[in-house]
């Protein structure tokens, strides 16, 4: 963003923020909270103006929390309005990552319209919503966010009169009062069912509208290129979810939860399609007298009427002489039978494809009377909805840890092969040999219903639920069977044994490796190749093999640079291996909301992938607070969908129409990753590091938080390896160390410069043009800038051992300064010029954040002194309120 653009955005944010602050102050004054209203008047006094009265302090925390969240809404709206002005001034192609920019880049490359169309038609995007415990805000608060944002957008309308604008301001004040009176933190831990309701809201209420708007954006961009819209085939979109299917370290995701989740998905999907068809029926008011219906349509009506009998006749009787509306009414009747389970022949839809065939008859009949616009504007969105959501809404992935599977199989073998040694003692060679022999037979280990042991029974019960659901409704509602911590071939083959035990055909669902640690990422090509070439593996033409890459644990394992580098190399190596086997891959990126866990702008993320690694299909997780940040507001949701679609298409184009490969300094970056990993692992291996971490961050509070149904640790062991990556990142972010997003980069670049100046200069020369390197450097710099040395020292003061405190704090602070210096040296322009927008963002919220950090430190000290006393629970609630407020201000959790 140039200084001019930044200044315009800055001025708008300041103006809108002042307006909302005035509204908020008025609400507080009306409620008699004059002291609290004054808290927002002088920002420079904010950090020193807090009361020592706990009751008043609690209200002050809430004031700051709301203030920071209002700032987020204002910044989001400013970004939307900035993009609008940019399009008006310089055209749609000026928005980075947009369809128009992608089309322009393809045109500059020499691609023709038909070649672009071929690329788009190969694109298949699968966002997967998960309920990782990072969303700190309650659903009711998120709803208030949406309403305030919509009112903020109304104020952009310059045609409103002064009186109308006053009415909008009063509406905002009412919403702010409701917000003030609503508790912000979860006082009761949310259940899986509550998390499921949240993601179902997005699937049914947000994404259908965002998809429609995104399709319009694509079509308009296509037309603006001078292309024929009749030739445009839209990219495919499906949704996935882990809520109710992800049982990795989650004891509350039982077989019954999976069963009810699949049922809820189906019920919601059928309701969604029914709702769309009702709107379509209302629009199909064409007279059969002035518009002649085709013979095919009339015949279809007669056939459906014959099957539906009296019910069908009643439906037709409501709209005489309106054959198109009559036909849609009969479709609705069949869909109602599908919902209620009425399965008389030809009276219901067995699958979404049957419904699409009927809609195709409707489409052809409309084309015959020349109603092309009606097809495009009214019917196409309904067809698109059915293709996207089907009768299943979203595909539920089933995920479990490889170690859990090992225990399950050990229990099965202990009963069926009592003379064999325990499975955990077998070598990998012995495991593969045994499983391979077993898979030559369809015979299960035991009779149906046999109990083997706790782990085995849990695995098999969940697989039985999948078997029963798919036998009844087909396999579309279930996604992949994902094996966390995949480390060897047997981890994948074991799932086939579980399939066999419950009668699932292994050709139906894919078994997907999740490579998480750095060692596993390095070995991923060899492991996947052994799976793809195994006799039991089923290869279906046209269906890519899914492979999942984990960002969180590789980061926890070796730091951010080593994590990103090894994911990049794994993508490259896996693609080369698959090409050798004439197989395509669908990469599933397990990214989170924070930069440490793969978060960031979608178009930058996609652009940074190795050229040629995108088959056209991509799957990626949308986790925790990221769901609301990116998709709660319609304009932002549409923008992010466009970024995902166009970015995927751009990378698919790089595979179908490869450009001349540039020789980037791979060896230099590999060396930086090694140096960075060395420095990072030296820190976490420090004998006092865990003690420092436990006292200098609020990790102990986060483990008690009510922000997700999943426990913070996989097994409850108090070790770094057992701690989930999410609370690991969250705790460092809360205390502004942020080491998960930058530690090691300064040392690595400095050491490369000292040891191999030529390699260092090679890296520096391509820092702006190598998408992957630029993406990593900018993201790491963002995390370094978000870290705050003065705040680090304040949290470090909580560490009781002075020697430990001073030693580790100094290591972190020295590396922080080194990181700032070394990344700055990689770019020609100074940080103040390059990152003005981020600097404005940090300065804008600094005082409020400093106040909250001080409160968190004070209350942490008090809580740790009184653990187990009667004040314990009260202090925990107080700390969680501060945690939520800080998460809002920092715009991320884990």
C-alpha positions in Angstrom: 0.0 0.0 0.0 1.5 3.3 -1.0 1.6 6.2 1.5 -1.3 7.9 -0.2 -3.5 4.8 -0.1 -2.4 4.2 3.5 -3.3 7.8 4.5 -6.8 7.5 3.0 -7.5 4.2 4.7 -6.0 5.6 8.0 -8.3 8.7 7.8 -11.4 6.6 7.2 -10.6 4.3 10.1 -10.0 7.2 12.4 -13.3 8.9 11.4 -15.4 5.7 11.7 -13.7 4.7 14.9 -14.5 8.1 16.4 -18.1 7.8 15.4 -18.5 4.3 17.0 -16.6 5.4 20.1 -19.0 8.4 20.5 -21.9 6.0 20.2 -20.4 3.7 22.8 -19.7 6.5 25.2 -23.3 7.8 24.9 -24.6 4.3 25.8 -22.3 4.1 28.8 -23.4 7.6 30.0 -27.1 6.7 29.6 -26.5 3.6 31.8 -24.9 5.9 34.4 -21.3 4.6 33.7 -19.7 8.0 33.4 -16.3 6.9 34.7 -16.2 4.1 32.1 -17.2 6.5 29.3 -14.3 8.7 30.3 -11.9 5.8 29.9 -12.3 6.1 26.1 -11.7 9.8 26.0 -8.0 10.1 26.6 -6.1 7.2 25.0 -2.7 8.3 26.4 -4.0 7.9 30.0 -5.6 4.5 29.3 -2.8 2.3 30.6 -2.7 4.1 34.0 -6.3 4.7 34.6 -7.5 1.3 35.9 -9.4 0.9 39.2 -8.2 -1.5 41.9 -11.9 -2.3 42.6 -12.4 -5.8 41.1 -16.1 -5.1 40.2 -15.2 -1.9 38.4 -12.1 -3.5 36.9 -14.3 -6.2 35.3 -16.4 -3.5 33.6 -13.2 -1.7 32.4 -12.0 -4.9 30.8 -15.3 -5.2 29.0 -15.1 -1.6 27.8 -11.7 -2.2 26.3 -12.8 -5.5 24.8 -15.7 -4.0 23.0 -13.6 -1.0 21.9 -11.0 -3.3 20.3 -13.6 -5.4 18.6 -15.3 -2.2 17.2 -11.8 -1.3 15.8 -11.7 -4.7 14.0 -15.0 -4.0 12.4 -14.0 -0.5 11.3 -10.7 -1.9 9.8 -12.6 -4.6 8.0 -15.1 -2.1 6.5 -12.2 0.2 5.5 -10.6 -2.6 3.6 -13.8 -3.4 1.8 -14.4 0.2 0.8 -10.8 0.6 -0.2 -11.1 -2.3 -2.6 -14.3 -0.8 -4.0 -12.6 2.6 -4.7 -9.6 0.8 -6.2 -11.9 -1.1 -8.7 -13.7 2.2 -9.6 -10.5 4.0 -10.2 -8.2 1.4 -11.8 -10.4 -1.6 -12.7 -11.1 -5.0 -11.2 -7.7 -6.4 -12.1 -6.0 -4.0 -9.6 -7.3 -6.1 -6.6 -4.5 -8.5 -5.7 -5.6 -12.2 -6.0 -8.9 -11.4 -7.8 -10.2 -13.2 -10.9 -9.5 -10.2 -13.0 -5.9 -10.1 -12.0 -5.5 -13.8 -12.7 -7.1 -13.3 -16.1 -4.7 -10.4 -16.9 -1.7 -12.5 -15.9 -2.9 -15.4 -18.1 -3.4 -13.0 -21.0 0.1 -11.6 -20.5 1.3 -15.2 -20.6 -0.4 -15.7 -23.9 -3.2 -18.0 -22.8 -6.4 -18.0 -24.9 -10.0 -18.0 -23.7 -10.5 -21.7 -24.2 -7.3 -22.5 -22.3 -8.4 -20.3 -19.4 -11.7 -22.1 -19.4 -10.0 -25.4 -19.3 -8.1 -24.4 -16.2 -11.1 -23.0 -14.4 -13.1 -26.2 -15.1 -10.4 -28.3 -13.3 -10.6 -26.2 -10.1 -12.2 -27.9 -7.1 -12.1 -26.1 -3.8 -12.9 -27.8 -0.5 -12.8 -25.5 2.6 -13.1 -27.6 5.8 -14.5 -25.9 8.9 -13.1 -27.2 12.2 -13.9 -26.3 15.8 -10.3 -26.2 17.1 -10.6 -24.3 20.4 -9.6 -20.9 19.2 -12.8 -19.0 19.0 -13.0 -17.1 22.2 -16.3 -15.2 21.5 -19.8 -16.5 22.0 -22.1 -16.9 19.1 -24.4 -14.2 20.4 -21.5 -11.7 20.3 -20.6 -12.7 16.7 -24.3 -12.1 15.7 -24.0 -8.6 17.2 -20.8 -8.0 15.3 -22.7 -8.8 12.1 -25.5 -6.4 12.8 -23.2 -3.5 13.8 -21.2 -4.1 10.6 -24.3 -4.0 8.4 -25.2 -0.7 10.0 -21.7 0.6 9.4 -22.1 -0.3 5.7 -25.4 1.6 5.6 -23.6 4.7 6.6 -21.5 4.4 3.4 -24.6 5.4 1.5 -24.2 9.1 0.9 -27.8 9.5 -0.3 -29.2 9.0 3.2 -30.6 12.1 4.8 -29.3 13.5 8.1 -32.4 12.1 9.9 -31.9 8.6 8.3 -28.3 8.6 9.5 -29.4 9.5 13.0 -31.8 6.5 13.0 -28.9 4.3 12.0 -26.8 5.7 14.8 -29.6 5.0 17.3 -29.8 1.4 16.0 -26.0 1.0 16.6 -26.4 2.4 20.1 -29.2 -0.2 20.8 -26.9 -3.0 19.6 -24.0 -1.7 21.7 -26.3 -1.7 24.8 -27.3 -5.3 24.0 -23.6 -6.1 23.7 -22.7 -4.4 27.0 -25.4 -6.5 28.7 -24.2 -9.8 27.2 -21.4 -11.8 28.8 -18.5 -12.3 26.4 -16.8 -15.4 27.6 -17.9 -19.0 27.8 -18.6 -19.7 31.5 -19.6 -23.2 30.5 -17.4 -25.3 28.1 -19.1 -25.6 24.7 -20.2 -29.0 23.7 -19.5 -30.6 20.3 -23.2 -30.1 19.5 -22.8 -26.3 20.1 -19.8 -26.2 17.9 -21.7 -28.2 15.2 -24.5 -25.7 15.3 -22.0 -22.9 14.7 -20.5 -24.4 11.6 -23.9 -25.5 10.3 -25.0 -21.8 10.5 -22.2 -20.9 8.1 -22.9 -23.8 5.7 -26.6 -23.0 5.5 -26.8 -19.2 6.0 -23.5 -17.7 4.9 -21.9 -19.8 2.2 -24.9 -20.2 -0.1 -25.1 -16.4 -0.4 -21.3 -16.0 -0.7 -21.2 -18.6 -3.4 -23.8 -16.8 -5.4 -22.0 -13.4 -5.1 -18.7 -15.1 -5.9 -20.1 -16.6 -9.1 -21.4 -13.2 -10.1 -17.9 -11.7 -9.5 -16.3 -14.4 -11.7 -18.9 -13.9 -14.5 -18.4 -10.1 -14.5 -14.6 -10.5 -14.5 -15.0 -12.9 -17.5 -17.2 -10.5 -19.4 -14.9 -7.6 -18.7 -12.1 -9.5 -20.5 -14.4 -9.6 -23.5 -15.1 -13.3 -23.2 -18.4 -15.0 -23.9 -20.2 -15.8 -20.7 -22.0 -18.7 -22.4 -18.7 -20.6 -22.5 -17.9 -20.1 -18.8 -17.9 -23.2 -16.7 -17.7 -22.5 -13.0 -15.2 -24.0 -10.6 -16.5 -26.7 -8.3 -17.0 -26.0 -4.6 -17.6 -28.5 -1.8 -17.4 -28.1 1.9 -16.0 -30.4 4.6 -16.1 -30.3 8.4 -14.3 -32.0 11.3 -16.9 -31.1 13.9 -18.4 -34.4 15.0 -15.8 -36.5 13.1 -12.4 -35.5 14.5 -11.7 -37.7 17.4 -7.9 -37.2 17.6 -7.5 -36.6 21.4 -11.1 -35.7 21.6 -13.0 -38.0 24.0 -16.3 -36.3 23.5 -16.6 -37.2 19.7 -18.3 -40.5 20.2 -20.0 -42.8 17.6 -23.4 -41.3 18.6 -22.1 -37.8 18.0 -20.9 -38.8 14.5 -24.3 -40.4 13.8 -26.3 -37.4 14.9 -23.9 -35.1 13.0 -24.5 -36.9 9.7 -28.2 -36.8 10.3 -28.2 -33.0 11.1 -26.1 -32.4 8.0 -28.6 -34.2 5.8 -31.7 -32.6 7.4 -30.1 -29.1 7.0 -29.1 -29.7 3.4 -32.5 -30.9 2.4 -34.1 -27.9 4.1 -31.6 -25.6 2.3 -32.4 -27.1 -1.1 -36.2 -26.9 -0.3 -35.9 -23.3 0.6 -34.1 -22.5 -2.7 -36.7 -24.4 -4.7 -39.6 -22.5 -3.0 -38.0 -19.2 -4.1 -37.7 -20.7 -7.6 -41.3 -21.8 -7.7 -42.4 -18.3 -6.8 -40.4 -16.9 -9.7 -41.7 -19.5 -12.3 -45.0 -17.6 -12.9 -44.9 -17.8 -16.7 -48.2 -18.4 -18.4 -48.5 -21.6 -20.4 -50.9 -19.8 -22.7 -48.6 -17.1 -23.9 -45.5 -19.3 -23.5 -45.7 -22.9 -25.0 -44.1 -25.5 -22.7 -41.9 -28.1 -24.4 -43.1 -31.6 -24.9 -40.4 -32.9 -22.7 -41.6 -30.7 -19.8 -45.2 -31.7 -20.3 -44.2 -35.4 -20.4 -42.1 -35.0 -17.2 -45.1 -33.4 -15.4 -47.4 -36.3 -16.5 -44.8 -38.9 -15.3 -44.4 -37.3 -11.9 -48.1 -36.8 -11.6 -48.6 -40.6 -12.2 -46.2 -41.4 -9.4 -47.4 -38.8 -6.9 -51.1 -39.4 -7.3 -53.5 -37.2 -5.4 -50.8 -35.2 -3.7 -49.4 -34.3 -7.1 -52.8 -33.3 -8.4 -53.3 -31.0 -5.5 -49.9 -29.4 -6.2 -50.8 -28.9 -9.9 -54.3 -27.5 -9.0 -52.7 -24.6 -7.1 -51.2 -23.1 -10.3 -53.3 -23.9 -13.4 -51.8 -22.7 -16.7 -48.4 -22.3 -15.2 -46.5 -25.5 -16.2 -43.1 -24.3 -15.1 -44.3 -23.5 -11.6 -46.3 -26.8 -11.6 -43.2 -28.7 -12.4 -41.2 -27.1 -9.6 -44.1 -27.7 -7.2 -43.9 -31.4 -8.1 -40.1 -31.3 -7.6 -40.7 -29.8 -4.1 -43.2 -32.6 -3.3 -40.6 -35.3 -4.2 -38.0 -33.5 -2.1 -40.5 -33.4 0.9 -40.8 -37.2 0.5 -37.0 -37.5 0.5 -36.9 -35.5 3.8 -39.6 -37.5 5.5 -38.2 -40.9 4.3 -41.2 -41.8 2.1 -39.6 -44.2 -0.2 -42.4 -45.3 -2.6 -41.1 -45.8 -6.1 -40.6 -42.6 -8.1 -41.9 -40.4 -5.3 -38.6 -39.3 -3.8 -35.0 -38.4 -4.8 -32.5 -41.2 -4.2 -29.6 -38.9 -4.8 -28.9 -35.2 -5.7 -28.1 -36.2 -9.3 -31.8 -37.2 -9.9 -32.9 -33.8 -8.8 -30.4 -32.2 -11.1 -31.8 -34.2 -14.0 -35.2 -32.7 -13.3 -33.8 -29.2 -13.1 -32.1 -29.9 -16.4 -35.5 -30.6 -18.0 -36.7 -27.3 -16.6 -33.6 -25.6 -18.0 -34.0 -27.0 -21.5 -37.7 -26.0 -21.5 -36.8 -22.4 -20.5 -34.2 -22.2 -23.2 -36.8 -23.3 -25.8 -39.0 -20.3 -25.0 -35.9 -18.0 -25.1 -35.8 -17.4 -21.3 -32.0 -17.5 -21.2 -31.7 -14.7 -18.6 -34.2 -16.6 -16.3 -31.9 -19.7 -16.5 -28.8 -17.7 -15.7 -30.2 -15.5 -13.0 -32.8 -17.8 -11.3 -32.2 -21.4 -12.1 -28.4 -21.6 -12.3 -27.9 -20.6 -8.6 -30.3 -23.4 -7.5 -28.4 -25.9 -9.7 -25.1 -24.6 -8.2 -26.5 -25.0 -4.7 -27.5 -28.6 -5.3 -24.1 -29.4 -6.8 -22.3 -27.8 -3.9 -24.3 -29.0 -0.9 -26.2 -32.0 -2.3 -28.3 -33.8 0.3 -25.3 -33.9 2.7 -24.4 -30.2 3.3 -20.7 -30.9 4.0 -18.5 -34.0 4.0 -17.6 -35.2 7.5 -14.0 -36.2 7.7 -13.2 -39.0 10.2 -9.8 -38.4 11.9 -7.9 -40.4 14.5 -4.3 -40.6 15.7 -2.1 -43.4 14.5 -1.1 -44.3 18.1 -4.8 -44.8 19.0 -5.2 -47.1 15.9 -2.2 -49.1 17.1 -3.8 -49.7 20.5 -7.1 -50.6 18.8 -5.5 -53.2 16.6 -3.4 -54.5 19.4 -6.7 -55.2 21.4 -8.2 -56.9 18.4 -5.2 -59.2 17.8 -4.8 -60.0 21.5 -8.2 -61.7 21.3 -8.1 -63.2 17.8 -4.4 -64.2 17.8 -3.6 -64.7 21.5 -0.3 -66.5 20.8 1.2 -63.6 18.9 3.5 -61.1 20.6 1.9 -57.7 21.4 1.5 -55.6 18.3 3.5 -52.7 19.7 6.6 -54.9 19.7 6.3 -55.7 15.9 8.7 -54.2 13.4 7.3 -52.2 10.5 8.2 -55.0 8.2 6.3 -57.5 10.3 3.3 -55.2 10.5 3.1 -54.6 6.7 3.6 -58.3 6.0 0.8 -59.4 8.4 -1.7 -56.7 7.3 -1.0 -57.4 3.6 -1.8 -61.1 4.1 -4.9 -60.3 6.0 -6.2 -57.9 3.3 -6.2 -60.7 0.7 -9.3 -62.0 2.5 -12.7 -60.4 3.2 -13.1 -62.3 6.4 -13.3 -60.1 9.5 -11.4 -60.9 12.7 -14.4 -61.8 14.7 -18.2 -62.0 14.6 -20.2 -58.7 14.4 -20.8 -57.1 17.8 -17.7 -58.6 19.5 -16.1 -56.4 22.1 -12.3 -56.1 21.9 -11.4 -53.3 24.3 -11.9 -49.6 24.8 -9.9 -48.2 21.8 -10.9 -50.9 19.4 -14.6 -50.6 20.3 -14.5 -46.8 19.8 -12.9 -47.1 16.4 -15.2 -49.8 15.2 -18.3 -48.2 16.5 -17.6 -45.0 14.6 -16.9 -47.0 11.4 -20.2 -48.8 11.9 -22.0 -45.5 12.0 -20.4 -44.5 8.7 -21.3 -47.9 7.2 -25.0 -47.6 8.3 -25.3 -44.1 7.0 -23.7 -44.7 3.6 -25.7 -47.9 3.1 -28.9 -45.8 3.5 -28.0 -42.5 1.9 -24.8 -43.1 -0.1 -21.2 -42.1 0.7 -21.4 -38.3 -0.2 -21.8 -37.2 3.4 -18.5 -38.7 4.5 -15.1 -37.3 3.4 -11.8 -38.9 4.1 -10.4 -41.2 6.9 -7.4 -39.1 8.1 -4.6 -40.6 10.1 -2.9 -38.0 12.3 0.8 -38.5 13.0 1.3 -40.8 10.0 4.9 -42.1 10.3 4.9 -45.3 8.2 2.9 -47.4 5.7 1.3 -49.6 8.3 -0.4 -46.5 9.8 -2.5 -46.3 6.6 -3.0 -50.0 5.9 -4.5 -50.5 9.5 -7.5 -48.5 8.5 -8.3 -51.0 5.7 -8.5 -53.7 8.4 -11.0 -51.6 10.4 -13.0 -51.1 7.1 -13.0 -54.9 6.6 -14.2 -55.5 10.2 -17.4 -53.5 9.7 -17.9 -54.2 6.0 -16.9 -50.9 4.4 -15.6 -51.4 0.9 -12.1 -49.8 0.9 -12.8 -48.4 -2.6 -15.5 -46.2 -1.2 -13.4 -43.8 1.0 -9.8 -42.6 0.9 -7.4 -43.2 3.7 -5.4 -40.0 4.0 -2.0 -39.5 5.7 -1.4 -36.4 7.8 2.3 -35.6 7.9 2.8 -33.3 10.9 6.4 -33.4 12.3 9.4 -32.3 10.3 10.8 -35.8 10.2 7.5 -37.1 8.8 7.3 -34.3 6.2 10.8 -35.3 5.1 9.8 -39.0 4.8 6.4 -38.3 3.3 7.3 -39.1 -0.3 8.6 -42.5 0.5 5.7 -43.3 2.8 3.0 -42.2 0.3 4.7 -44.0 -2.6 4.7 -47.3 -0.6 1.0 -46.8 0.0 0.1 -45.9 -3.6 2.0 -49.0 -5.0 0.7 -51.4 -2.4 -1.6 -54.2 -3.8 -4.4 -53.3 -1.4 -4.5 -49.7 -2.6 -7.4 -48.9 -5.0 -6.7 -46.2 -7.6 -9.7 -44.7 -9.3 -9.1 -42.8 -12.5 -9.9 -39.1 -12.2 -9.9 -39.1 -8.4 -6.7 -37.5 -6.9 -5.2 -39.1 -3.8 -5.6 -36.7 -0.9 -2.6 -36.0 1.3 -2.6 -33.7 4.3 0.2 -31.5 5.5 0.3 -30.2 9.1 1.5 -26.7 9.9 1.0 -26.7 13.7 3.1 -29.6 14.9 5.9 -29.0 12.4 6.1 -25.4 13.7 6.1 -26.6 17.4 8.8 -29.1 16.3 11.3 -26.9 14.5 10.1 -23.3 14.4 8.4 -21.4 11.6 11.2 -21.3 9.0 11.9 -25.0 9.2 8.2 -25.8 9.2 7.5 -23.7 6.0 10.5 -25.0 4.2 9.8 -28.6 4.9 6.1 -28.3 3.9 7.3 -26.6 0.7 9.8 -29.4 0.0 7.2 -32.1 0.9 4.8 -30.6 -1.7 7.5 -30.6 -4.3 8.7 -34.1 -3.6 5.2 -35.6 -3.3 4.2 -34.0 -6.6 7.3 -35.4 -8.4 6.6 -38.9 -6.9 3.0 -38.8 -7.9 3.9 -37.6 -11.5 6.3 -40.6 -11.7 3.3 -42.9 -10.8 1.0 -41.0 -13.2 -1.2 -40.1 -10.2 -2.5 -36.7 -9.2 -2.6 -35.4 -5.6 -5.1 -33.2 -3.7 -3.1 -31.4 -1.0 -5.0 -30.8 2.2 -3.4 -27.9 4.1 -4.1 -28.0 7.8 -3.7 -24.3 8.3 -4.9 -22.3 11.3 -5.7 -18.7 11.9 -2.4 -17.4 13.0 0.7 -17.0 10.9 2.5 -19.6 13.1 0.0 -22.2 11.9 -0.2 -21.3 8.2 -2.7 -18.3 8.4 -2.5 -15.2 6.3 -3.9 -13.8 3.0 -5.2 -16.7 0.9 -3.8 -15.4 -2.5 -0.3 -15.0 -1.0 -0.5 -18.5 0.6 -1.6 -20.1 -2.7 0.9 -18.2 -4.8 3.8 -19.4 -2.5 3.3 -23.1 -3.4 5.8 -24.9 -5.6 4.9 -24.3 -9.3 3.2 -27.4 -10.7 2.1 -28.8 -7.4 -1.6 -27.9 -7.8 -3.7 -30.6 -9.5 -6.7 -28.3 -9.6 -8.1 -29.6 -6.4 -7.3 -28.2 -2.9 -8.6 -28.8 0.5 -7.8 -26.6 3.5 -9.0 -26.1 7.1 -10.7 -22.9 8.3 -10.3 -23.0 12.0 -11.6 -21.3 15.1 -11.9 -17.5 15.1 -10.8 -17.5 11.4 -14.3 -18.7 10.4 -15.9 -15.5 11.7 -13.1 -13.2 10.7 -13.2 -14.4 7.1 -16.8 -15.4 6.5 -19.1 -13.7 9.0 -19.7 -10.6 6.9 -20.9 -11.2 3.4 -18.6 -8.9 1.5 -15.6 -10.3 3.3 -16.8 -13.8 2.7 -17.2 -13.2 -1.0 -13.8 -11.6 -1.2 -12.1 -14.6 0.5 -13.9 -17.1 -1.7 -12.8 -15.2 -4.7 -9.2 -15.3 -3.4 -9.4 -19.0 -2.8 -10.9 -19.7 -6.2 -8.7 -17.5 -8.3 -5.5 -18.4 -6.4 -6.2 -22.1 -6.9 -6.9 -21.5 -10.6 -3.6 -19.5 -11.0 -1.6 -22.4 -9.5 -3.5 -24.9 -11.6 -2.6 -22.9 -14.6 1.1 -23.2 -13.6 0.7 -26.9 -13.9 -1.2 -27.1 -17.1 0.7 -24.3 -18.8 4.1 -24.1 -17.1 6.2 -21.0 -17.5 9.9 -21.1 -17.8 11.2 -22.2 -14.5 13.3 -19.6 -12.6 16.4 -20.9 -10.8 15.8 -19.9 -7.2 18.5 -20.4 -4.6 17.0 -23.6 -3.0 20.2 -24.6 -1.3 20.5 -21.2 0.4 17.0 -21.3 1.8 17.5 -24.9 2.9 20.5 -23.7 4.9 18.6 -20.9 6.5 15.9 -23.4 7.5 18.5 -25.7 9.1 20.2 -22.8 11.0 16.8 -21.5 12.1 15.7 -25.0 13.3 19.1 -25.3 15.2 18.5 -22.1 17.0 14.9 -22.8 17.8 15.5 -26.3 19.1 18.4 -25.0 21.2 15.9 -22.7 22.9 13.2 -25.3 23.6 15.8 -27.8 24.8 17.1 -25.4 27.4 16.8 -27.2 30.7 14.8 -24.3 32.2 12.7 -23.5 29.1 9.5 -25.4 30.2 9.7 -23.7 33.6 10.0 -20.3 32.0 7.2 -21.0 29.5 4.8 -22.2 32.3 5.4 -19.0 34.3 5.9 -16.3 31.7 2.8 -17.1 29.7 -0.8 -17.7 30.7 -0.8 -21.3 29.4 -2.1 -22.6 32.8 -5.2 -20.3 32.4 -5.7 -21.3 28.8 -5.8 -24.9 29.8 -8.8 -24.1 32.0 -10.6 -22.0 29.4 -14.0 -22.7 28.1 -13.3 -21.8 24.4 -13.6 -25.3 22.9 -14.9 -28.8 23.6 -11.4 -30.3 23.0 -8.9 -30.8 25.9 -5.7 -28.7 25.6 -3.6 -31.8 25.8 -3.9 -35.1 23.9 -3.4 -37.4 26.8 -3.0 -35.1 29.8 0.8 -35.6 30.1 2.4 -32.3 31.2 5.0 -32.2 28.4 5.7 -30.0 25.4 5.1 -32.9 23.0 1.7 -33.7 24.5 0.5 -30.0 24.4 -1.6 -29.2 21.4 -0.1 -26.7 19.0 -3.1 -24.3 19.4 -2.7 -23.4 23.1 1.1 -23.4 22.5 0.7 -20.6 20.0 -2.1 -18.9 21.9 -0.1 -18.6 25.1 3.0 -17.1 23.3 0.7 -14.6 21.4 -1.1 -13.5 24.6 2.2 -12.6 26.3 3.5 -10.9 23.1 6.6 -13.1 22.8 5.2 -14.7 19.5 8.3 -16.9 19.3 6.3 -19.5 17.3 6.1 -17.0 14.4 9.7 -15.7 14.2 12.3 -17.2 16.5 15.5 -18.3 14.7 15.2 -16.2 11.5 17.7 -13.5 12.7 20.3 -16.0 13.7 19.8 -18.0 10.5 20.2 -15.1 8.1 23.2 -13.7 10.1 24.9 -17.0 10.1 24.4 -17.6 6.4 25.8 -14.1 5.7 28.9 -15.0 7.8 29.4 -18.5 6.5 28.4 -18.1 2.8 28.1 -14.5 1.6 27.4 -15.7 -2.0 24.3 -17.7 -0.9 23.1 -14.9 1.3 23.3 -12.4 -1.6 21.5 -14.9 -3.9 18.6 -15.0 -1.4 18.6 -11.2 -1.0 18.4 -10.7 -4.8 15.2 -12.8 -5.1 13.5 -11.7 -1.8 10.9 -9.7 -3.8 10.5 -12.0 -6.8 10.4 -15.6 -5.3 6.8 -15.9 -4.1 7.6 -18.5 -1.4 10.5 -16.5 0.1 8.7 -13.2 0.0 5.6 -14.8 1.6 7.7 -16.3 4.4 9.7 -13.1 5.1 6.6 -10.9 5.2 4.8 -13.2 7.5 7.7 -13.7 9.8 8.2 -9.9 9.9 4.6 -9.4 10.8 5.0 -11.7 13.8 8.2 -9.9 14.9 6.5 -6.5 14.7 3.5 -7.9 16.7 5.9 -9.1 19.4 6.7 -6.4 22.0 10.0 -6.5 24.0 8.6 -4.3 26.9 5.6 -6.6 27.3 7.8 -9.7 27.1 9.8 -8.4 30.1 6.7 -7.7 32.0 5.4 -11.3 31.6 8.9 -12.6 32.3 8.7 -10.9 35.7 6.3 -13.7 36.6 9.2 -16.2 36.5 10.3 -16.8 40.1 13.8 -18.0 39.4 15.7 -14.8 38.6 18.6 -16.5 36.8 16.2 -18.4 34.5 14.2 -15.3 33.9 17.2 -13.1 32.9 18.9 -15.8 30.8 15.9 -16.9 28.7 14.5 -13.4 28.4 17.8 -12.1 27.1 18.0 -15.0 24.5 14.6 -14.1 23.2 15.0 -10.3 23.1 18.4 -10.6 21.4 17.0 -12.9 18.7 14.0 -10.5 18.3 16.2 -7.5 17.6 18.4 -9.7 15.3 15.3 -10.8 13.4 14.1 -7.2 12.9 17.5 -6.2 11.6 18.1 -9.2 9.3 14.7 -9.2 7.7 14.9 -5.4 7.2 18.2 -6.0 5.4 16.6 -8.3 2.9 14.4 -5.5 1.4 15.5 -2.3 -0.3 12.7 -0.2 1.3 12.5 0.6 5.0 9.9 -1.0 7.2 8.1 2.4 7.8 7.5 2.6 4.0 6.7 -1.1 3.4 4.6 -1.9 6.5 2.9 1.5 7.2 -0.6 -0.2 7.3 0.6 -2.7 10.0 2.4 0.0 12.0 -0.8 2.1 12.0 -2.8 -0.9 13.1 -0.4 -1.6 16.0 -0.2 2.0 17.1 -4.0 2.4 17.0 -4.6 -0.4 19.6 -1.3 -0.1 21.6 -2.6 1.7 24.7 -5.6 -0.5 25.1 -3.5 -3.7 24.7 -0.9 -2.5 27.2 -3.6 -1.9 29.8 -5.0 -5.4 29.3 -1.5 -7.0 29.5 -0.9 -5.2 32.8 -4.2 -6.5 34.1 -3.5 -10.1 32.9 -0.1 -10.1 34.7 -1.6 -8.7 37.9 -4.4 -11.2 38.0 -2.1 -14.1 37.0 0.0 -13.4 40.0 -3.0 -13.2 42.3 -4.5 -16.5 40.9 -1.3 -18.4 41.1 -1.0 -17.4 44.8 -4.6 -18.4 45.6 -5.0 -21.6 43.5 -7.4 -24.0 45.2 -8.9 -21.3 47.5 -12.5 -19.9 47.3 -11.3 -17.0 45.1 -9.9 -19.4 42.5 -13.0 -19.7 40.3 -13.7 -15.9 40.4 -10.1 -15.1 39.4 -10.2 -17.7 36.5 -13.4 -16.1 35.1 -11.7 -12.6 35.4 -8.6 -13.9 33.6 -10.7 -15.4 30.8 -12.4 -12.1 30.3 -8.9 -10.5 29.9 -7.8 -13.3 27.6 -10.8 -12.7 25.4 -10.3 -9.0 25.3 -6.6 -9.5 24.3 -7.5 -12.0 21.6 -9.9 -9.4 20.2 -7.2 -6.7 20.2 -4.5 -8.9 18.8 -6.9 -10.4 16.2 -5.8 -13.9 16.8 -5.6 -16.7 19.3 -4.0 -19.9 18.3 
